[in-house]
Amino acid sequence: MDPAAMGPGFDPNVPNAARMYDYFLGGKDNFPADRAAAEQVLRHVPEIPLGIRENREFLVRAVRFLAGQGIRQFLDIGAGLPTQRNVHQVAAEHAPGARTVYVDNDPQVLAHARALLQDSPQVRVVEGDLRRPEEILTHPEVRSHLDLDRPVAVLLLAIVHFLPDSDEPRRLIKEIREALAPGSYVAISHVAVDERPERAPAVEQIYQGASAQFVARQSDEITPFFEGLDLVEPGVVNLHQWRPEHEVFDPRLLAVKNYFLCGVGRVS
Ligand SMILES: C[S@@+](CC[C@H](N)C(=O)[O-])C[C@H]1O[C@@H](n2cnc3c(N)ncnc32)[C@H](O)[C@@H]1O
């Protein structure tokens, strides 16, 4: 990632949540401040990269499942930095012609995504904030690329844990759900801190200085986010338990209590 290409307002000294995530995934789109903050997180929660890898695998399985249900439109909110097997690429494998809109509120993510992802006529990259769903759903580029009168899959993967309770994430998700056509789907994944919750405040503290602030939640605080959706099997579970197609990458995860919950629900 070339700092000179990142545009005005770019400060490589502020740890960036998307670039920290990239570092956890073993990517190269990160700077020293991102790596330093990520390393601090790792000191408290060494299993984080395992969970994040499973999150990307969940993304692949969920998009494939949704394509199998006939979904041809994807709205990925909190898209993050492009990495391997992005939503539109998985969708193209299983639903040729599928359209994807990537949404993020981070200008650096948007710049990078526009450079790397918008090479396909099936893809758009749009600035938007999950805290203002109506602006996303009425955005001219979203409306011209997706037909929201027809079913769409909204992906909220590893983003809701950046919304504090004061932003009322339940209300925001409900607002999205209610705006979607019947037969649409919402997929959510959210870090869970059931295992050793006493580690959570230190991690929240590290993210206080970052571009997005992580909010630690336990399972019982996460499952209400799926309210109003007809959950597909197996419901809300740990990432590796959702329609698994391979063994868990690292058996150490099997010994961890709920670490990252996910689920996919249909809008009726
Ligand atoms: C950890 S990344 C997740 C990337 C991808 N969804 C995945 O699961 O692999 C979270 C992304 O959410 C974005 N984000 C955080 N808060 C947001 C908000 N309120 N609105 C839009 N994007 C947000 C961050 O900029 C970051 O790119």
Ligand as a Chemical Component Dictionary entry (heavy atoms), coordinates in Angstrom:
data_LIG
# 
_chem_comp.id                   LIG 
_chem_comp.type                 NON-POLYMER 
_chem_comp.pdbx_formal_charge   0 
_chem_comp.three_letter_code    LIG 
# 
loop_
_chem_comp_atom.comp_id 
_chem_comp_atom.atom_id 
_chem_comp_atom.alt_atom_id 
_chem_comp_atom.type_symbol 
_chem_comp_atom.charge 
_chem_comp_atom.model_Cartn_x 
_chem_comp_atom.model_Cartn_y 
_chem_comp_atom.model_Cartn_z 
_chem_comp_atom.pdbx_ordinal 
LIG C1  C1  C 0  -12.922 -6.010 10.196 1  
LIG S1  S1  S 1  -13.400 -5.295 8.661  2  
LIG C2  C2  C 0  -14.449 -6.604 8.037  3  
LIG C3  C3  C 0  -14.245 -6.874 6.569  4  
LIG C4  C4  C 0  -15.175 -7.912 5.964  5  
LIG N1  N1  N 0  -16.581 -7.563 6.137  6  
LIG C5  C5  C 0  -14.927 -9.290 6.562  7  
LIG O1  O1  O 0  -15.770 -9.765 7.346  8  
LIG O2  O2  O -1 -13.914 -9.890 6.272  9  
LIG C6  C6  C 0  -14.612 -4.110 9.223  10 
LIG C7  C7  C 0  -14.880 -2.991 8.215  11 
LIG O3  O3  O 0  -16.034 -2.283 8.671  12 
LIG C8  C8  C 0  -15.814 -0.894 8.407  13 
LIG N2  N2  N 0  -16.701 -0.140 9.307  14 
LIG C9  C9  C 0  -16.611 0.015  10.649 15 
LIG N3  N3  N 0  -17.645 0.739  11.111 16 
LIG C10 C10 C 0  -18.403 1.052  10.015 17 
LIG C11 C11 C 0  -19.617 1.792  9.834  18 
LIG N4  N4  N 0  -20.246 2.366  10.871 19 
LIG N5  N5  N 0  -20.120 1.908  8.582  20 
LIG C12 C12 C 0  -19.481 1.362  7.521  21 
LIG N6  N6  N 0  -18.336 0.649  7.630  22 
LIG C13 C13 C 0  -17.802 0.500  8.861  23 
LIG C14 C14 C 0  -14.342 -0.688 8.666  24 
LIG O4  O4  O 0  -13.869 0.446  7.982  25 
LIG C15 C15 C 0  -13.755 -1.987 8.110  26 
LIG O5  O5  O 0  -13.382 -1.831 6.768  27 
# 
loop_
_chem_comp_bond.comp_id 
_chem_comp_bond.atom_id_1 
_chem_comp_bond.atom_id_2 
_chem_comp_bond.value_order 
_chem_comp_bond.pdbx_ordinal 
LIG C1  S1  SING 1  
LIG S1  C2  SING 2  
LIG S1  C6  SING 3  
LIG C2  C3  SING 4  
LIG C3  C4  SING 5  
LIG C4  N1  SING 6  
LIG C4  C5  SING 7  
LIG C5  O1  DOUB 8  
LIG C5  O2  SING 9  
LIG C6  C7  SING 10 
LIG C7  O3  SING 11 
LIG C7  C15 SING 12 
LIG O3  C8  SING 13 
LIG C8  N2  SING 14 
LIG C8  C14 SING 15 
LIG N2  C9  SING 16 
LIG N2  C13 SING 17 
LIG C9  N3  DOUB 18 
LIG N3  C10 SING 19 
LIG C10 C11 SING 20 
LIG C10 C13 DOUB 21 
LIG C11 N4  SING 22 
LIG C11 N5  DOUB 23 
LIG N5  C12 SING 24 
LIG C12 N6  DOUB 25 
LIG N6  C13 SING 26 
LIG C14 O4  SING 27 
LIG C14 C15 SING 28 
LIG C15 O5  SING 29 
# 
